[in-house]
Amino acid sequence: MGLLDFLVSLFGGGSSIQCPSCGAEGARKTREGLIVCKNYSCPYYGRVGKPRQAGTSIPTAGNFEPRTPITIRYRNFAGQDRSFVAELSSVVRRKNHLVAKVVPTGTKVSLSRDRIQNLTEVEAAMPQSVAPGQEWPSRVERQILSYHKKHGTTSARYQQVRAKYPNW
């Protein structure tokens, strides 16, 4: 890249400076006064002209309205604090994550339990599969419950187990 940078600065008329946004060395200023930075995470990276806008992978439009909303405060991997409004009945635990339908689109997101700031509040409000003091279903009972729930079918044995565990 050294030869290419030299040729770009030679023919492009850019001079090497320190980037005003991220402070990285090796940014260049074009003849028009625009800044192009080498740092990938910088808003001036590879752009001639305006700084690039920080894109988001989170949809910002939708019409999902939860019946029983719950707010989940979350700190993402980058250390940014986020707040999600989710449908309480859709919150389920999957290993070390909570999966929930969130506003505004109603799509499911998976949130690490380690990064949820108000985990005790959320878990206390979550719907419980087993009543307090009741034993968990056996391996065979769990298999019957999940099979019929997945396939949308029923049987006499499933009805018996379902009566025993109505919230499963």
C-alpha positions as YAML, in Angstrom:
chain: A
units: angstrom
residues:
- id: 1
  name: MET
  ca: [0.00, 0.00, 0.00]
- id: 2
  name: GLY
  ca: [2.96, 2.35, 0.39]
- id: 3
  name: LEU
  ca: [3.47, 2.81, -3.34]
- id: 4
  name: LEU
  ca: [-0.25, 3.25, -3.93]
- id: 5
  name: ASP
  ca: [-0.50, 5.86, -1.15]
- id: 6
  name: PHE
  ca: [2.49, 7.70, -2.63]
- id: 7
  name: LEU
  ca: [0.94, 7.74, -6.09]
- id: 8
  name: VAL
  ca: [-2.44, 8.87, -4.75]
- id: 9
  name: SER
  ca: [-0.84, 11.72, -2.84]
- id: 10
  name: LEU
  ca: [1.37, 12.58, -5.81]
- id: 11
  name: PHE
  ca: [-1.36, 12.60, -8.46]
- id: 12
  name: GLY
  ca: [-4.35, 13.25, -6.22]
- id: 13
  name: GLY
  ca: [-2.79, 16.30, -4.71]
- id: 14
  name: GLY
  ca: [-3.48, 15.09, -1.15]
- id: 15
  name: SER
  ca: [-1.18, 15.80, 1.73]
- id: 16
  name: SER
  ca: [-0.81, 13.47, 4.71]
- id: 17
  name: ILE
  ca: [-2.31, 14.88, 7.92]
- id: 18
  name: GLN
  ca: [-3.79, 13.73, 11.20]
- id: 19
  name: CYS
  ca: [-7.52, 12.95, 10.91]
- id: 20
  name: PRO
  ca: [-9.61, 15.51, 12.81]
- id: 21
  name: SER
  ca: [-12.26, 12.92, 13.68]
- id: 22
  name: CYS
  ca: [-10.31, 9.88, 14.92]
- id: 23
  name: GLY
  ca: [-6.77, 11.29, 15.21]
- id: 24
  name: ALA
  ca: [-5.19, 8.63, 12.99]
- id: 25
  name: GLU
  ca: [-2.02, 9.52, 11.13]
- id: 26
  name: GLY
  ca: [-1.99, 9.12, 7.36]
- id: 27
  name: ALA
  ca: [-5.27, 10.79, 6.51]
- id: 28
  name: ARG
  ca: [-5.05, 13.04, 3.50]
- id: 29
  name: LYS
  ca: [-6.58, 16.30, 2.50]
- id: 30
  name: THR
  ca: [-7.54, 16.64, -1.15]
- id: 31
  name: ARG
  ca: [-7.19, 19.76, -3.28]
- id: 32
  name: GLU
  ca: [-10.81, 20.58, -2.59]
- id: 33
  name: GLY
  ca: [-10.15, 20.51, 1.16]
- id: 34
  name: LEU
  ca: [-11.96, 17.22, 1.81]
- id: 35
  name: ILE
  ca: [-10.51, 14.65, 4.23]
- id: 36
  name: VAL
  ca: [-10.02, 10.94, 3.48]
- id: 37
  name: CYS
  ca: [-8.95, 8.75, 6.42]
- id: 38
  name: LYS
  ca: [-7.31, 5.29, 6.45]
- id: 39
  name: ASN
  ca: [-9.02, 4.23, 9.67]
- id: 40
  name: TYR
  ca: [-11.93, 1.90, 8.83]
- id: 41
  name: SER
  ca: [-14.02, 2.92, 11.83]
- id: 42
  name: CYS
  ca: [-13.64, 6.64, 11.09]
- id: 43
  name: PRO
  ca: [-16.53, 8.53, 9.48]
- id: 44
  name: TYR
  ca: [-14.08, 9.95, 6.91]
- id: 45
  name: TYR
  ca: [-12.84, 6.49, 5.83]
- id: 46
  name: GLY
  ca: [-12.56, 6.10, 2.07]
- id: 47
  name: ARG
  ca: [-14.96, 8.93, 1.41]
- id: 48
  name: VAL
  ca: [-14.32, 12.02, -0.56]
- id: 49
  name: GLY
  ca: [-16.77, 14.59, 0.65]
- id: 50
  name: LYS
  ca: [-18.99, 14.42, 3.68]
- id: 51
  name: PRO
  ca: [-18.35, 12.04, 6.53]
- id: 52
  name: ARG
  ca: [-20.34, 8.83, 6.20]
- id: 53
  name: GLN
  ca: [-23.37, 8.42, 8.37]
- id: 54
  name: ALA
  ca: [-23.24, 5.73, 11.02]
- id: 55
  name: GLY
  ca: [-25.51, 3.04, 9.66]
- id: 56
  name: THR
  ca: [-27.73, 0.99, 11.91]
- id: 57
  name: SER
  ca: [-28.80, -2.58, 11.52]
- id: 58
  name: ILE
  ca: [-31.78, -1.90, 13.78]
- id: 59
  name: PRO
  ca: [-34.97, -1.14, 11.88]
- id: 60
  name: THR
  ca: [-36.42, 2.17, 12.93]
- id: 61
  name: ALA
  ca: [-39.92, 1.82, 11.50]
- id: 62
  name: GLY
  ca: [-42.77, -0.51, 12.27]
- id: 63
  name: ASN
  ca: [-46.14, -0.73, 13.93]
- id: 64
  name: PHE
  ca: [-45.68, -3.44, 16.60]
- id: 65
  name: GLU
  ca: [-47.50, -2.52, 19.82]
- id: 66
  name: PRO
  ca: [-46.92, -4.86, 22.78]
- id: 67
  name: ARG
  ca: [-49.94, -5.66, 24.96]
- id: 68
  name: THR
  ca: [-47.84, -5.97, 28.10]
- id: 69
  name: PRO
  ca: [-44.62, -4.02, 27.51]
- id: 70
  name: ILE
  ca: [-41.46, -4.48, 29.53]
- id: 71
  name: THR
  ca: [-38.34, -2.34, 29.25]
- id: 72
  name: ILE
  ca: [-35.01, -4.15, 29.03]
- id: 73
  name: ARG
  ca: [-31.92, -2.04, 29.68]
- id: 74
  name: TYR
  ca: [-28.95, -3.51, 27.83]
- id: 75
  name: ARG
  ca: [-25.27, -2.65, 27.39]
- id: 76
  name: ASN
  ca: [-24.00, -3.93, 24.03]
- id: 77
  name: PHE
  ca: [-20.53, -5.24, 23.19]
- id: 78
  name: ALA
  ca: [-19.33, -1.73, 22.34]
- id: 79
  name: GLY
  ca: [-20.34, -0.44, 25.78]
- id: 80
  name: GLN
  ca: [-23.33, 1.54, 24.54]
- id: 81
  name: ASP
  ca: [-26.42, 1.53, 26.72]
- id: 82
  name: ARG
  ca: [-29.58, 0.55, 24.86]
- id: 83
  name: SER
  ca: [-33.17, 0.27, 25.96]
- id: 84
  name: PHE
  ca: [-35.55, -2.25, 24.37]
- id: 85
  name: VAL
  ca: [-39.31, -2.34, 24.83]
- id: 86
  name: ALA
  ca: [-40.46, -5.94, 24.47]
- id: 87
  name: GLU
  ca: [-43.67, -7.97, 24.66]
- id: 88
  name: LEU
  ca: [-43.61, -9.68, 28.07]
- id: 89
  name: SER
  ca: [-45.33, -12.87, 26.90]
- id: 90
  name: SER
  ca: [-42.71, -13.33, 24.15]
- id: 91
  name: VAL
  ca: [-39.68, -13.26, 26.48]
- id: 92
  name: VAL
  ca: [-38.11, -16.72, 26.77]
- id: 93
  name: ARG
  ca: [-34.77, -17.94, 28.04]
- id: 94
  name: ARG
  ca: [-32.48, -19.79, 25.64]
- id: 95
  name: LYS
  ca: [-29.36, -20.94, 27.48]
- id: 96
  name: ASN
  ca: [-27.54, -17.70, 28.46]
- id: 97
  name: HIS
  ca: [-29.78, -15.41, 26.39]
- id: 98
  name: LEU
  ca: [-33.24, -13.93, 26.55]
- id: 99
  name: VAL
  ca: [-35.18, -13.85, 23.27]
- id: 100
  name: ALA
  ca: [-38.01, -11.32, 22.90]
- id: 101
  name: LYS
  ca: [-40.11, -9.50, 20.32]
- id: 102
  name: VAL
  ca: [-39.18, -5.83, 20.44]
- id: 103
  name: VAL
  ca: [-40.66, -2.52, 19.32]
- id: 104
  name: PRO
  ca: [-40.99, -1.10, 16.62]
- id: 105
  name: THR
  ca: [-40.96, -4.06, 14.20]
- id: 106
  name: GLY
  ca: [-41.89, -7.02, 16.37]
- id: 107
  name: THR
  ca: [-38.81, -8.96, 15.31]
- id: 108
  name: LYS
  ca: [-37.14, -11.24, 17.83]
- id: 109
  name: VAL
  ca: [-33.79, -10.22, 19.29]
- id: 110
  name: SER
  ca: [-31.44, -12.29, 21.41]
- id: 111
  name: LEU
  ca: [-29.92, -10.49, 24.39]
- id: 112
  name: SER
  ca: [-27.10, -11.91, 26.50]
- id: 113
  name: ARG
  ca: [-28.13, -12.23, 30.14]
- id: 114
  name: ASP
  ca: [-24.66, -11.03, 31.20]
- id: 115
  name: ARG
  ca: [-25.27, -7.62, 29.59]
- id: 116
  name: ILE
  ca: [-28.85, -6.98, 30.74]
- id: 117
  name: GLN
  ca: [-28.74, -4.23, 33.35]
- id: 118
  name: ASN
  ca: [-32.14, -4.98, 34.96]
- id: 119
  name: LEU
  ca: [-32.00, -8.79, 34.73]
- id: 120
  name: THR
  ca: [-33.68, -9.45, 38.09]
- id: 121
  name: GLU
  ca: [-36.68, -7.30, 37.15]
- id: 122
  name: VAL
  ca: [-37.04, -8.93, 33.74]
- id: 123
  name: GLU
  ca: [-36.73, -12.50, 35.03]
- id: 124
  name: ALA
  ca: [-39.20, -11.81, 37.84]
- id: 125
  name: ALA
  ca: [-41.75, -10.53, 35.32]
- id: 126
  name: MET
  ca: [-41.21, -13.34, 32.79]
- id: 127
  name: PRO
  ca: [-43.96, -15.94, 32.45]
- id: 128
  name: GLN
  ca: [-43.04, -19.06, 34.45]
- id: 129
  name: SER
  ca: [-43.33, -22.49, 32.85]
- id: 130
  name: VAL
  ca: [-43.74, -24.22, 36.22]
- id: 131
  name: ALA
  ca: [-45.71, -22.98, 39.21]
- id: 132
  name: PRO
  ca: [-43.72, -22.18, 42.37]
- id: 133
  name: GLY
  ca: [-43.18, -25.36, 44.39]
- id: 134
  name: GLN
  ca: [-44.14, -27.62, 41.49]
- id: 135
  name: GLU
  ca: [-41.63, -30.15, 40.16]
- id: 136
  name: TRP
  ca: [-40.26, -29.75, 36.65]
- id: 137
  name: PRO
  ca: [-41.54, -32.17, 34.00]
- id: 138
  name: SER
  ca: [-39.58, -35.37, 33.51]
- id: 139
  name: ARG
  ca: [-37.53, -35.95, 30.37]
- id: 140
  name: VAL
  ca: [-40.36, -37.92, 28.71]
- id: 141
  name: GLU
  ca: [-42.96, -35.29, 29.67]
- id: 142
  name: ARG
  ca: [-40.76, -32.50, 28.24]
- id: 143
  name: GLN
  ca: [-40.35, -34.51, 25.04]
- id: 144
  name: ILE
  ca: [-44.12, -34.96, 24.71]
- id: 145
  name: LEU
  ca: [-44.81, -31.28, 25.40]
- id: 146
  name: SER
  ca: [-42.22, -30.03, 22.92]
- id: 147
  name: TYR
  ca: [-43.15, -32.47, 20.18]
- id: 148
  name: HIS
  ca: [-46.85, -31.59, 20.19]
- id: 149
  name: LYS
  ca: [-46.16, -27.87, 20.59]
- id: 150
  name: LYS
  ca: [-43.76, -27.94, 17.65]
- id: 151
  name: HIS
  ca: [-46.05, -29.93, 15.36]
- id: 152
  name: GLY
  ca: [-49.35, -28.45, 16.51]
- id: 153
  name: THR
  ca: [-50.80, -31.89, 17.22]
- id: 154
  name: THR
  ca: [-52.43, -33.48, 20.24]
- id: 155
  name: SER
  ca: [-52.88, -36.85, 21.93]
- id: 156
  name: ALA
  ca: [-54.45, -38.21, 25.10]
- id: 157
  name: ARG
  ca: [-51.05, -38.37, 26.85]
- id: 158
  name: TYR
  ca: [-50.28, -34.79, 25.74]
- id: 159
  name: GLN
  ca: [-53.59, -33.59, 27.23]
- id: 160
  name: GLN
  ca: [-52.72, -35.26, 30.56]
- id: 161
  name: VAL
  ca: [-49.26, -33.69, 30.69]
- id: 162
  name: ARG
  ca: [-50.60, -30.33, 29.52]
- id: 163
  name: ALA
  ca: [-53.17, -30.36, 32.34]
- id: 164
  name: LYS
  ca: [-50.32, -30.96, 34.79]
- id: 165
  name: TYR
  ca: [-48.16, -28.15, 33.27]
- id: 166
  name: PRO
  ca: [-50.59, -25.57, 31.76]
- id: 167
  name: ASN
  ca: [-47.97, -22.82, 31.32]
- id: 168
  name: TRP
  ca: [-45.41, -24.96, 29.49]
...
